[in-house]
Amino acid sequence: MSADGQNQQQNQQQNQQQNQQQNQQMSDNQSKAAQTIAFQGAPGAYSDMACRAVFPEMHTLPCNTFTDAFAAVVDGHARLAMIPIENSVAGRVADIHQLLPESSLHIVAEHYQPVRHNLLACQGATVAGLKTVRSHVHALSQCRNVIRRLGLNAVVHADTAGAAAEIARLKDPAIAAIASGLAAEIYGLDVIEAGVEDEAHNTTRFVVLAGAAIDPDPADGPVVTSFVFHVRNVPAALYKALGGFATNGVNMTKLESYMVGGTFTATQFFAEVEAHPSELRLQLALDELSFFTSEVKIMGVYPAHPFRAESATRTA
């Protein structure tokens, strides 16, 4: 074989090896993504805890923003994303109700996570030596009693787990953080005081997002349908739009309005009902809704979490 022929054969072999390596790398990446769930926040955030509680077999992927968490699923870096949508103390989570309709993702599950705040500090710190406490604004507002009792100066941080990571790096015994027990484990911090939340019922509701919608069988248990809609600019449009849910016996558990397009007129609504679109009663209600709206978009149909029934029983 000539020298040119040998070189050509070697090049072909090298190209084949490179292709095989690239294919293997792609396969490995796809396999890893299939076992990955994205969340917003630093490792040890309450969203991280929720992901581990519901999907203990999956890897968690921390993201800086909610948009990044959405993109991780869209771009194929994660199969799922878990996003907080509301809290029993702080109310709805800002921006989520605007990000969801703009996304191509679908809600496929919900989860209710009890929030147990902890006062964390570097190893060796004492309560008497603490001067300031850092955490997310919501965590600080949910722990006013302990902050007031200890006379601490509250400093707002972008993230609970991020605050824990920061005080671990600073190693200042005068600075504490309010964060999860998981954050204490990850960053090697002492739990100075556990369960410092003001309200025992403090619970965050999360939704699980995926690229493809699911269609649960209502015969298997209660189902929730989440959707957004725009009402027409006519008198009593919202009142008329919601009439079909009442007359057809559909329980609406959520109705929230928010501005769109930079106007001060609340024209877009996020709603949730306890029914499946295949049920005649919801079909009739949605048909009536369509007469008074310019757009209706189903965000997801998914099994209702048992917490809903438990909560209803407690408040009955």
Summary of the structure (lengths in Angstrom):
residues: 316
radius of gyration: 24.6
end to end distance: 88.3
largest distance: 89.1
contacts: 1013
relative contact order: 0.13
helix: 40%
strand: 29%
